[in-house]
Amino acid sequence: MSAKELRQKSAADLQKELLGLRREQFNLRMARATGQTAKPDQFSKVRRNIARLKTVQAEQRRSGQPPAAAAKIEAPAETVKAEKVKKVATKAKAATKAKATAKAPTKAKSKSA
């Protein structure tokens, strides 16, 4: 994406774009770590796109436009869902632990002749 295109976007759109690029960068790093990297040229492209985007954000802040950080952005649905799943799993784990300690099995020794 060119700097001209980025300059036409709002602060909130730039922040969303930055989030997407960071995710892509993370996914590329994970793919490389697992040995699945099919596009090694993408590392530098994504890094440069992030730098370009941050430069445009800084230009907007200096020119008096509201900073992108002040723009409210909703958390991605998968992040919210992951947090909910984590809470439920924690509650289930605690409940299972409580049941296990409450039901402490007692073994009766049988006397055989």
C-alpha distances in whole Angstrom, upper triangle without the diagonal:
4,7,8,7,7,11,12,12,15,16,17,13,12,14,14,10,12,15,13,11,15,16,14,15,19,19,18,21,23,23,24,27,28,28,25,22,21,18,19,16,13,15,14,10,10,12,10,7,10,12,9,9,13,13,12,14,17,17,17,20,22,22,23,21,22,20,18,21,23,21,23,21,24,24,22,25,25,26,29,30,30,32,35,35,36,38,40,41,42,44,46,46,48,50,51,52,54,56,56,58,60,61,62,64,68,69,73,75,77,81,82,86
4,5,5,6,9,10,12,15,16,18,15,13,16,16,13,14,17,16,14,17,19,18,18,22,22,21,24,26,26,26,29,31,31,29,25,24,21,21,18,16,17,15,12,12,14,11,8,11,12,8,9,13,12,10,13,16,15,16,19,20,19,22,20,21,20,18,21,24,22,25,23,26,26,25,28,29,29,32,33,34,35,38,39,39,41,43,44,45,47,49,49,51,53,54,55,57,59,59,61,63,65,65,67,71,73,76,78,81,84,85,89
4,5,5,6,9,10,13,14,16,14,11,15,16,13,13,17,17,15,18,20,19,19,23,24,23,25,28,28,28,31,33,33,31,28,27,24,23,20,18,19,17,14,14,14,11,9,11,10,7,7,10,9,7,11,12,11,12,15,16,16,18,17,18,17,16,19,21,20,23,22,25,26,25,29,29,29,32,34,34,35,38,39,39,41,44,44,45,48,49,49,51,53,54,55,57,59,60,61,63,65,66,68,72,73,77,79,82,85,86,90
4,5,5,7,9,13,14,17,14,13,16,17,14,16,19,19,18,21,23,22,22,26,27,26,28,31,31,31,34,36,36,34,31,30,26,26,23,21,22,20,17,17,18,15,13,15,14,10,11,13,12,9,12,14,12,13,16,17,16,18,16,19,18,17,21,22,21,24,23,26,27,27,30,31,31,33,35,36,37,40,41,41,43,45,46,47,50,51,52,53,55,57,58,60,61,62,64,66,67,68,70,74,76,79,82,84,88,89,93
4,6,5,7,11,13,14,11,10,14,14,12,14,17,16,15,19,20,19,21,24,24,24,27,29,29,30,33,34,34,32,29,28,25,25,22,20,21,20,16,16,17,15,12,14,14,11,10,13,13,10,13,15,14,14,17,18,17,19,17,18,18,16,20,21,19,22,21,23,25,24,27,28,28,30,32,33,34,37,38,39,41,43,43,45,47,48,49,51,53,54,55,57,59,60,61,63,64,66,68,71,73,77,79,82,85,86,90
4,5,5,8,10,12,9,7,11,12,9,11,14,14,13,16,18,18,19,22,23,23,25,27,28,29,31,33,33,31,28,28,24,25,22,19,20,19,16,15,15,13,10,11,12,8,7,10,10,7,9,12,11,11,14,16,15,17,14,15,14,13,16,18,16,19,18,21,22,22,25,26,26,28,30,31,32,34,36,36,38,40,41,42,44,46,46,48,50,51,52,54,56,57,59,60,62,63,65,69,71,74,77,79,83,84,88
4,5,8,9,12,10,9,12,14,12,13,17,17,17,19,21,21,22,25,26,26,28,31,31,32,34,36,36,35,32,31,28,28,25,23,23,21,19,18,18,16,13,14,14,10,9,11,10,6,8,11,9,8,12,13,12,14,11,13,13,12,16,17,16,19,19,22,24,24,27,29,28,30,33,33,34,36,38,39,40,43,44,44,46,48,49,50,52,54,55,56,58,59,61,63,64,66,68,71,73,77,79,82,85,87,91
4,7,10,12,10,10,13,14,13,15,18,18,18,21,23,22,24,26,27,28,30,32,32,34,36,38,38,36,33,32,29,30,27,24,25,24,21,20,21,19,16,16,17,13,12,14,14,10,11,14,12,11,14,16,14,15,12,14,15,14,17,18,16,19,19,22,24,24,27,28,28,30,32,33,34,36,38,39,40,42,44,45,46,48,49,51,53,54,55,57,59,60,61,63,65,66,68,72,74,77,80,82,86,87,91
4,7,8,6,6,10,11,10,12,15,15,15,18,20,20,21,24,25,26,28,30,30,32,34,35,36,34,31,31,28,29,26,23,24,23,20,19,20,18,15,15,16,13,10,13,13,10,10,13,13,10,13,16,14,15,12,13,13,11,14,15,13,15,15,18,20,20,23,25,25,26,29,30,30,32,34,35,36,39,40,41,43,44,46,47,49,50,51,53,55,56,58,59,61,62,65,68,70,74,76,79,82,84,88
4,5,5,6,9,10,11,12,14,15,16,18,20,21,22,24,26,27,29,30,32,33,35,36,37,35,33,33,30,31,29,26,26,25,22,20,21,20,17,16,17,15,12,13,14,11,9,13,12,9,12,15,13,13,9,9,10,8,12,12,9,12,12,16,18,19,22,24,23,25,27,29,29,31,33,34,35,37,39,39,41,43,44,45,47,49,50,51,53,55,56,57,59,61,63,67,69,73,75,78,81,83,87
4,5,5,6,9,10,11,12,14,15,16,19,20,21,23,24,26,27,29,30,32,33,35,36,34,32,33,30,30,28,25,25,24,22,19,20,19,16,14,15,14,11,11,12,10,7,10,11,8,9,13,12,12,8,7,6,4,8,9,7,10,10,14,16,17,21,23,22,23,26,27,27,29,31,32,33,35,37,37,39,41,42,43,45,47,47,49,51,52,53,55,57,58,61,64,67,70,73,76,79,81,85
4,5,5,6,9,10,11,12,14,15,17,19,20,21,23,24,26,27,29,30,32,33,35,33,31,32,29,30,28,25,25,25,22,20,20,20,17,15,17,16,12,13,15,13,10,14,15,12,13,16,16,15,12,10,9,6,8,9,5,7,7,10,13,14,17,19,18,19,22,23,23,26,28,28,29,32,33,34,36,38,39,40,42,43,44,46,48,49,51,52,54,55,58,61,64,67,70,73,76,78,82
4,5,5,6,9,10,11,12,14,15,17,18,20,21,23,24,26,27,29,30,32,33,31,29,29,27,27,26,22,22,22,20,17,18,18,14,14,16,14,11,12,14,12,11,14,15,13,14,18,17,17,14,13,12,8,11,12,9,11,9,12,14,14,17,19,19,20,23,24,24,26,28,29,31,33,34,35,37,39,40,41,43,44,46,47,49,50,52,53,55,56,59,62,64,68,70,73,77,78,82
4,5,5,6,9,10,10,12,14,15,16,18,20,21,22,24,26,27,29,30,31,29,27,28,25,25,23,20,20,20,17,15,15,15,11,10,12,11,7,9,11,9,7,11,12,11,12,15,16,16,13,12,10,7,10,12,10,12,11,14,15,15,19,20,20,21,24,25,25,28,29,30,31,34,35,35,38,39,40,42,44,45,46,48,50,51,52,54,55,57,59,63,65,68,71,73,77,78,82
4,5,5,6,9,10,11,12,14,15,16,18,20,21,23,24,26,27,29,30,29,27,28,25,25,24,21,20,20,18,15,15,16,13,11,13,13,9,9,12,11,9,12,14,12,13,16,17,17,14,12,10,6,7,10,8,10,8,11,12,13,16,18,16,18,21,21,22,24,26,26,28,30,31,32,34,36,37,38,40,42,42,44,46,47,48,50,52,53,56,59,61,65,67,70,74,75,79
4,5,5,6,9,10,11,12,14,15,17,18,20,21,23,24,26,27,29,27,25,26,24,24,23,20,19,20,18,15,16,17,13,12,15,14,11,12,15,14,12,15,17,16,17,20,20,20,17,15,13,9,11,13,10,10,8,10,10,10,13,15,14,16,19,19,20,22,24,25,26,29,30,31,33,34,35,37,39,40,41,43,45,46,47,49,50,52,54,58,60,63,66,68,72,73,77
4,5,5,6,9,10,11,12,14,15,17,18,20,21,23,24,26,27,25,23,23,21,21,20,16,16,17,14,11,13,13,10,9,12,11,8,10,13,12,11,15,16,15,17,20,20,21,18,17,14,11,13,15,13,14,12,13,14,13,16,17,17,19,21,21,23,25,26,27,29,31,32,33,35,37,37,39,41,42,43,45,47,48,49,51,53,54,56,60,62,65,67,70,73,75,79
4,5,5,6,9,10,10,12,14,15,16,18,20,21,23,24,26,24,22,23,20,20,19,16,15,15,13,10,11,12,9,6,10,10,7,8,11,11,10,13,15,15,16,19,20,20,18,16,13,10,11,14,13,14,12,14,14,13,17,17,16,19,21,21,22,25,26,26,28,30,31,32,34,36,36,38,40,41,42,44,46,47,48,50,52,53,55,58,60,64,66,69,72,74,77
4,5,5,6,9,10,11,12,14,15,17,18,20,21,23,24,23,21,22,20,21,20,16,16,17,15,12,13,14,12,9,13,14,11,11,15,15,13,16,19,18,18,21,23,23,20,18,15,12,12,15,13,13,10,12,11,10,13,13,13,15,18,17,18,21,22,22,24,27,27,28,31,32,32,34,36,37,38,40,42,43,44,46,48,49,51,55,57,60,63,65,69,70,74
4,5,5,6,9,10,11,12,14,15,16,18,20,21,22,20,19,20,18,18,18,14,14,16,14,10,12,14,11,10,13,14,11,13,16,16,15,18,20,20,21,24,25,25,22,21,18,15,15,18,16,16,13,14,12,11,14,13,13,16,18,18,19,22,23,23,26,28,28,29,32,33,33,35,37,38,39,41,43,44,46,47,49,50,52,55,57,61,63,65,69,70,74
4,5,5,6,9,10,10,12,14,15,16,18,20,21,19,17,18,15,16,15,11,11,12,10,7,8,10,8,7,10,11,10,11,14,15,14,17,19,19,20,23,24,25,22,21,19,15,16,19,18,18,16,17,16,14,17,16,16,19,21,20,22,25,25,25,28,30,30,31,34,35,35,37,40,40,41,43,45,46,47,49,51,52,54,57,59,62,64,67,70,72,75
4,5,5,6,9,10,11,12,14,15,16,18,20,19,17,18,16,16,16,13,11,13,12,8,9,12,10,8,11,13,11,12,15,16,15,17,20,20,21,23,25,26,23,22,19,15,15,19,18,18,15,16,15,13,17,15,15,18,20,18,20,23,23,23,26,28,28,29,32,33,33,35,37,38,38,41,43,43,44,47,48,49,51,54,56,60,62,64,68,69,73
4,5,5,6,9,10,10,12,14,15,17,18,17,15,17,16,16,17,13,12,14,14,10,12,14,13,11,15,16,14,15,19,19,18,21,23,23,24,27,28,29,26,24,21,18,18,21,19,19,16,16,13,12,14,12,12,16,17,16,18,21,21,21,23,25,25,26,29,30,30,32,35,35,36,38,40,40,42,44,46,46,48,52,53,57,59,62,65,66,70
4,5,5,6,9,10,10,12,14,15,16,14,13,14,12,13,13,9,9,12,11,8,10,13,11,10,14,15,14,16,19,19,19,22,24,24,25,28,29,30,27,26,23,20,20,23,22,22,19,19,17,15,17,15,15,19,20,19,21,24,24,24,27,28,28,29,32,33,33,35,38,38,39,41,43,43,45,47,48,49,51,54,55,59,61,63,67,68,71
4,5,5,6,9,10,11,12,14,15,14,12,14,12,11,12,9,7,10,10,6,7,11,10,9,12,14,14,15,18,19,19,21,23,24,25,27,29,30,28,26,23,20,20,24,23,23,20,21,19,17,19,18,17,21,22,20,22,25,25,25,28,30,29,30,33,34,34,36,38,38,39,42,43,43,45,48,49,49,51,54,56,59,61,64,67,68,72
4,5,5,6,9,10,11,12,14,13,12,15,14,13,15,12,10,13,13,10,11,14,14,12,15,18,17,17,20,22,21,23,26,26,27,29,31,32,29,28,24,21,21,24,23,23,20,20,17,16,18,16,15,19,19,17,19,23,22,21,25,27,25,27,30,30,30,32,35,35,35,38,40,40,41,44,45,45,47,51,52,56,57,60,63,64,68
4,5,5,6,9,10,11,12,11,10,12,12,12,14,11,10,14,14,11,13,16,15,15,18,20,19,20,23,24,24,26,28,29,29,32,34,34,32,30,27,24,24,27,25,25,22,21,19,16,18,15,15,19,19,17,20,23,22,22,25,27,25,27,30,30,30,33,35,35,35,38,40,40,42,44,45,45,47,50,51,55,57,59,62,63,67
4,5,5,6,9,10,10,9,7,9,8,9,10,8,7,11,11,9,11,14,14,14,17,19,19,20,22,24,24,26,28,29,30,32,34,35,33,31,28,25,25,29,28,27,24,24,22,20,21,19,19,23,23,21,24,26,25,25,29,30,29,30,34,34,33,36,38,38,39,42,43,43,45,47,48,48,50,53,54,58,59,62,65,66,69
4,5,5,6,9,10,10,8,12,11,10,12,10,8,12,13,11,12,15,16,15,17,20,20,20,23,25,25,26,29,30,30,32,35,35,33,32,29,26,25,29,28,28,25,25,23,21,23,20,19,23,23,21,23,26,25,24,28,30,28,29,33,33,32,34,37,37,37,40,42,41,43,46,46,46,48,51,52,56,57,60,63,64,67
4,5,5,6,9,9,9,12,13,12,15,13,12,15,16,14,15,19,19,18,21,23,23,23,26,28,27,29,32,32,33,35,37,38,36,34,31,28,27,30,29,29,26,25,22,20,21,18,18,22,21,19,21,24,23,22,25,27,25,26,30,30,29,32,34,33,34,37,38,38,40,43,43,43,45,48,49,53,54,56,59,60,64
4,5,5,6,5,5,8,10,10,13,12,11,15,16,14,16,19,19,19,22,24,24,25,27,29,29,31,33,34,35,37,39,40,37,36,33,30,29,33,32,31,28,27,24,22,23,20,20,24,23,21,24,27,25,25,28,29,27,29,33,32,31,34,37,36,36,40,41,40,42,45,45,45,47,50,51,54,56,58,61,62,65
4,5,5,6,5,9,9,8,12,11,10,13,15,14,15,18,19,19,21,24,24,25,27,29,29,31,33,34,35,37,39,40,38,37,34,31,30,34,33,33,30,30,27,25,26,23,23,27,27,24,27,29,28,27,31,32,30,31,35,35,34,37,39,38,38,42,43,42,44,47,47,47,48,52,52,56,57,59,62,63,66
4,5,8,8,12,13,12,16,15,13,16,18,17,17,21,22,21,23,26,26,26,29,31,31,32,35,36,36,38,41,41,39,38,35,32,31,34,34,33,30,30,27,25,26,23,23,26,26,23,25,28,26,25,29,30,28,29,33,32,31,34,36,35,35,39,40,39,41,44,44,44,45,48,49,53,54,56,59,60,63
4,6,8,11,14,13,17,16,15,19,20,19,20,23,24,23,26,28,28,29,32,33,33,35,38,38,39,41,43,44,42,40,37,34,33,37,36,35,32,31,28,25,26,23,23,26,25,23,25,28,26,25,29,30,27,29,32,31,30,33,36,34,35,38,39,38,40,43,43,43,44,47,47,51,52,54,57,58,61
4,6,9,11,11,15,15,14,18,19,19,20,23,24,24,26,28,29,30,32,34,34,36,38,39,40,42,44,45,43,42,38,35,35,38,38,37,34,33,30,28,29,25,26,29,29,26,29,31,29,29,32,33,31,32,36,35,34,37,39,38,38,42,43,41,44,47,47,46,47,50,51,54,55,57,60,60,64
4,6,9,10,14,13,14,17,18,17,19,22,22,23,25,27,27,29,31,32,33,35,37,38,39,41,43,44,41,40,37,34,34,37,36,35,32,31,29,26,27,23,25,28,27,25,28,30,28,28,32,33,31,32,36,35,34,37,39,38,39,42,43,42,45,47,47,47,48,51,52,55,56,58,61,62,65
4,6,6,10,10,10,13,14,14,16,19,19,20,22,24,25,26,28,30,30,32,34,35,36,38,40,41,39,38,35,32,32,36,34,34,31,31,28,26,27,24,25,29,28,26,29,31,30,30,33,34,33,34,38,37,36,40,42,41,41,45,46,45,47,50,50,50,51,54,55,58,60,62,65,65,69
4,6,9,9,11,14,14,15,17,19,19,21,23,24,25,27,29,30,31,33,35,36,37,39,40,42,40,39,36,33,34,37,35,35,32,32,30,27,28,25,27,30,30,28,31,33,32,32,36,37,35,37,40,40,39,42,44,43,44,48,48,48,50,53,53,53,54,57,58,61,62,64,67,68,71
4,5,6,8,10,10,11,14,15,16,18,20,21,22,24,25,27,28,30,31,32,34,36,37,39,37,36,33,30,31,35,33,33,30,31,29,26,28,25,27,30,30,28,31,34,33,33,36,38,36,38,41,41,41,44,46,45,46,49,50,49,52,54,55,55,56,59,60,64,65,67,70,71,74
4,5,6,8,10,11,12,14,15,17,18,20,21,23,24,26,27,29,30,32,33,35,36,38,36,36,33,30,31,34,33,34,31,32,30,27,29,27,28,31,31,30,32,35,34,34,37,39,37,39,42,42,41,44,46,46,46,50,51,50,52,55,55,55,57,60,61,64,65,68,71,71,75
4,6,6,7,9,10,11,13,15,16,17,19,21,22,23,25,26,28,29,31,32,34,36,34,34,31,29,30,33,32,33,30,31,30,28,30,28,28,32,33,31,33,36,36,35,39,40,39,41,44,44,44,46,49,48,49,52,53,53,55,57,58,58,60,63,64,67,69,71,74,75,78
4,6,5,6,8,10,10,12,14,15,16,18,20,21,22,24,26,27,29,30,31,33,31,31,28,25,27,30,29,29,27,28,26,24,26,24,25,28,29,28,30,33,32,32,36,37,36,38,41,41,41,44,46,46,46,49,51,50,52,55,56,56,57,61,62,65,67,69,72,73,77
4,6,5,6,9,10,11,12,14,16,17,19,20,21,23,25,26,27,29,31,32,31,30,27,24,25,29,28,29,26,27,25,24,26,24,24,28,29,27,29,32,32,31,34,36,35,36,40,40,40,42,45,44,45,48,49,49,51,53,54,54,56,59,60,64,66,68,71,72,75
4,6,5,6,9,10,10,12,14,15,16,18,20,21,22,24,26,27,29,31,29,29,26,24,25,29,28,29,27,29,27,26,28,27,27,30,31,30,32,35,35,34,37,39,38,39,43,43,43,45,48,48,48,51,53,52,54,57,58,58,59,63,64,68,69,72,75,76,79
4,5,5,6,9,10,10,12,14,15,17,18,20,21,23,24,26,27,29,27,28,25,22,24,27,26,28,25,27,26,24,27,26,26,29,30,29,31,34,34,34,37,39,38,40,43,43,43,46,48,48,49,51,53,53,55,57,58,59,60,64,65,69,70,73,76,77,80
4,5,5,6,9,10,10,12,14,15,16,18,20,21,23,24,26,27,25,25,22,20,21,24,23,24,22,23,22,20,23,22,22,26,27,26,28,31,31,30,33,35,35,36,39,40,40,42,44,45,45,48,50,50,51,54,55,55,57,61,62,66,67,70,73,74,78
4,5,5,6,9,10,11,12,15,15,17,19,20,21,23,25,26,25,25,21,19,20,24,23,25,23,24,23,22,25,24,23,27,28,27,28,32,32,31,34,36,36,37,40,41,40,42,45,45,46,48,50,50,52,54,55,56,58,61,62,66,68,71,74,75,78
4,5,5,6,9,10,10,12,14,15,16,18,20,21,23,25,23,24,21,19,20,24,23,25,24,26,25,24,27,26,26,29,31,30,31,34,35,34,37,39,39,40,43,44,44,46,48,49,49,52,54,54,55,58,59,59,61,65,66,70,72,74,77,79,82
4,5,5,6,9,10,11,12,14,15,17,18,20,21,23,21,21,19,17,18,22,21,22,21,23,22,21,24,24,24,27,29,28,29,32,33,33,35,38,38,38,41,43,43,45,47,48,48,51,52,53,54,57,58,59,61,64,66,69,71,74,77,78,82
4,5,5,6,9,10,11,12,14,15,17,18,20,22,20,19,16,14,15,19,18,20,18,21,20,19,23,22,21,25,27,26,27,30,31,30,33,35,35,36,39,40,40,42,44,45,46,48,50,50,52,54,55,56,58,62,63,67,69,72,75,76,80
4,5,5,6,9,10,11,12,14,15,17,18,20,19,19,16,15,16,20,20,22,21,23,23,23,26,26,25,28,30,29,30,33,34,33,36,38,38,39,42,43,43,45,47,48,48,51,53,53,54,57,58,59,61,64,66,70,72,74,78,79,83
4,6,5,6,9,10,11,13,14,16,17,19,18,18,16,15,17,20,19,22,21,24,24,23,27,27,26,29,31,31,32,35,36,35,38,40,40,41,44,45,45,47,49,50,51,53,55,55,57,59,61,61,64,67,69,72,74,77,80,82,85
4,5,5,6,9,10,11,13,14,15,17,15,15,13,11,13,16,16,18,17,20,20,20,24,24,23,26,28,28,29,32,33,33,35,37,38,38,41,43,43,44,47,48,48,51,53,53,55,57,58,59,61,65,67,70,72,75,79,80,84
4,5,5,6,9,10,11,12,14,16,14,14,11,10,12,15,15,18,17,20,20,21,24,25,23,26,29,28,28,32,33,32,34,37,37,38,40,42,42,44,46,47,48,50,52,53,54,56,58,58,61,64,66,70,72,75,78,80,83
4,5,5,6,9,10,11,12,15,14,15,12,12,14,17,17,20,20,23,24,24,28,28,27,30,32,32,32,35,37,36,38,41,41,41,44,46,46,47,50,51,51,53,56,56,57,60,61,62,64,68,70,74,75,78,82,83,87
4,5,5,6,9,10,11,13,11,13,11,10,13,16,15,19,19,22,23,23,27,28,27,29,32,32,32,35,37,36,38,41,42,42,44,46,47,48,50,52,52,54,56,57,58,60,62,63,65,69,71,74,77,79,83,84,88
4,5,5,6,9,10,11,9,10,7,7,10,12,12,15,16,19,20,21,25,26,25,26,29,29,30,32,34,34,35,38,39,39,42,44,44,45,48,49,49,51,54,54,55,57,59,60,63,66,68,72,74,77,80,82,86
4,5,5,6,9,10,10,11,8,9,11,13,14,18,19,22,23,24,28,29,27,29,32,32,32,35,37,36,37,40,41,41,43,46,46,47,49,51,51,53,55,56,57,59,61,62,64,68,70,74,76,79,82,84,87
4,5,5,6,9,9,11,10,11,14,15,16,20,21,24,25,27,30,31,30,32,35,35,35,38,40,39,41,43,44,44,47,49,49,50,53,54,54,56,59,59,60,62,64,65,68,71,73,77,79,82,85,87,91
4,5,5,7,5,7,7,9,12,13,13,17,18,22,23,25,28,30,28,30,33,33,33,36,38,38,39,42,43,43,45,47,48,49,51,53,53,55,57,58,59,61,63,64,67,70,73,76,78,81,85,87,90
4,5,5,5,6,5,8,10,11,12,16,18,21,23,25,28,30,28,29,33,33,32,35,38,37,38,41,42,42,44,46,47,47,50,52,52,53,56,57,58,59,62,63,66,69,71,75,77,80,83,85,89
4,5,7,9,9,12,14,14,16,20,22,25,27,29,32,34,32,33,37,37,36,39,41,40,41,45,46,45,47,50,50,51,53,55,55,57,59,60,61,63,65,66,69,72,74,78,80,83,87,89,92
4,6,9,10,13,15,15,16,20,22,26,28,29,33,35,33,34,38,38,38,40,43,42,43,46,47,47,49,52,52,53,55,57,57,59,61,62,63,65,67,68,71,74,77,80,83,86,89,91,95
4,6,8,12,14,13,14,18,20,24,26,28,32,34,32,33,36,37,36,39,41,41,41,44,46,46,47,50,51,51,53,55,56,57,59,61,61,63,65,66,69,73,75,79,81,84,88,90,93
4,6,9,12,11,11,15,17,21,23,25,28,30,29,30,33,34,33,36,38,38,39,42,43,43,45,47,48,49,51,53,53,55,57,58,59,61,63,64,67,70,73,77,79,82,85,87,91
4,7,8,7,8,12,14,18,20,22,26,28,26,27,30,31,30,32,35,35,35,38,40,40,41,44,45,45,47,50,50,51,54,55,56,57,59,61,64,67,70,73,76,79,82,84,88
4,5,6,7,11,13,16,18,20,24,26,24,25,28,29,28,30,33,32,33,36,37,37,39,42,42,43,45,47,47,49,51,52,53,55,57,58,61,64,67,71,73,76,79,81,85
4,5,5,9,10,13,15,17,20,22,20,21,25,25,25,27,30,30,30,33,35,35,37,39,40,40,43,44,45,46,49,50,51,52,55,56,59,62,64,68,70,73,77,79,82
4,5,8,9,12,14,16,20,21,19,20,23,23,22,25,28,27,28,31,32,32,34,36,37,37,40,42,42,43,46,47,48,50,52,53,56,59,62,65,68,71,74,76,80
4,6,9,12,14,17,20,22,20,21,24,25,24,26,29,28,29,32,33,33,35,37,38,38,41,43,43,44,47,48,49,50,53,54,57,60,63,66,69,72,75,77,81
4,6,10,12,15,18,20,19,19,22,23,23,25,27,28,28,31,32,33,34,37,38,38,40,42,43,44,46,48,49,50,52,54,57,60,63,66,69,72,75,77,81
4,7,10,12,15,18,16,16,19,21,20,21,24,25,25,27,29,29,31,33,34,35,37,39,40,41,43,45,46,47,49,51,53,57,59,63,66,68,72,74,78
4,6,9,12,14,13,13,16,18,17,19,22,22,23,25,27,27,29,31,32,33,35,37,38,39,41,43,44,45,47,49,51,55,57,61,64,66,70,72,75
4,6,8,11,10,10,13,15,14,16,18,19,20,22,24,25,26,28,29,30,32,34,35,36,38,40,41,42,44,46,48,52,54,58,61,63,67,69,72
4,6,8,7,7,10,11,11,13,15,16,17,19,21,21,23,25,26,27,29,31,32,33,35,37,38,39,41,43,45,49,51,55,57,60,64,65,69
4,6,5,7,9,10,11,13,15,16,17,19,20,22,23,25,26,28,29,31,32,34,35,37,38,40,41,43,45,49,51,54,57,59,63,65,68
4,5,5,6,9,10,11,12,14,16,17,18,20,21,23,24,26,27,28,30,32,33,35,36,38,39,41,43,47,49,52,55,57,61,62,66
4,5,5,6,9,10,10,12,14,15,16,18,20,21,22,24,26,26,28,30,31,32,34,36,37,39,41,44,46,50,52,55,58,60,63
4,5,5,6,9,10,11,13,14,15,17,19,20,21,23,24,26,27,29,30,32,33,35,36,38,40,44,46,49,52,54,58,60,63
4,5,5,6,9,10,11,13,14,16,17,19,20,21,23,24,26,27,29,30,32,33,35,37,39,43,45,48,51,54,57,59,63
4,5,5,6,9,10,11,12,14,15,16,18,20,21,22,24,26,27,28,30,32,33,35,37,40,43,46,49,51,55,56,60
4,5,5,6,9,10,10,12,14,15,16,18,20,21,22,24,26,27,29,30,31,33,35,39,41,44,47,49,53,55,58
4,5,5,6,9,10,11,13,14,15,17,18,20,21,23,25,26,27,29,30,32,34,38,40,44,46,49,53,55,58
4,5,5,6,9,10,11,12,14,16,17,18,20,21,23,24,26,27,29,31,33,37,39,42,45,48,51,53,57
4,5,5,6,9,10,10,12,14,15,16,18,20,21,22,24,26,27,29,31,34,37,40,43,45,49,50,54
4,5,5,6,9,10,10,12,14,15,16,18,20,21,23,24,26,27,29,33,35,39,41,44,48,50,53
4,5,5,6,9,10,11,12,14,15,17,18,20,21,23,24,26,29,32,35,38,41,44,47,49,53
4,5,5,6,9,10,10,12,14,15,16,18,20,21,22,24,27,30,33,36,39,42,45,47,51
4,5,5,6,9,10,10,12,14,15,16,18,20,21,23,25,28,31,34,37,39,43,45,49
4,5,5,6,9,10,11,12,14,15,17,18,20,21,24,28,30,34,36,39,43,45,48
4,5,5,6,9,10,11,12,14,16,16,18,20,23,26,29,32,35,38,42,44,48
4,5,5,6,9,10,11,12,14,15,16,18,21,24,27,30,33,36,39,41,45
4,5,5,6,9,10,11,12,14,15,17,19,23,25,29,31,34,38,40,43
4,5,5,6,9,10,11,12,14,16,19,22,25,28,31,34,37,40,43
4,5,5,6,9,10,11,12,14,17,21,23,27,30,32,36,38,42
4,5,5,6,9,10,11,12,15,18,21,24,27,30,33,35,39
4,5,5,6,9,10,11,14,17,20,23,26,29,32,35,38
4,5,5,6,9,10,13,17,20,23,26,29,32,35,39
4,6,5,6,9,11,15,18,21,24,26,30,32,36
4,6,5,6,9,12,15,18,21,24,28,30,34
4,6,5,9,12,15,18,21,24,27,30,34
4,6,9,11,15,18,21,24,27,30,34
4,6,9,12,15,18,21,24,27,31
4,6,10,13,16,19,22,25,29
4,6,10,13,15,19,21,25
4,6,10,13,16,19,22
4,6,9,13,15,19
4,6,10,12,16
4,6,9,13
4,6,10
4,7
4
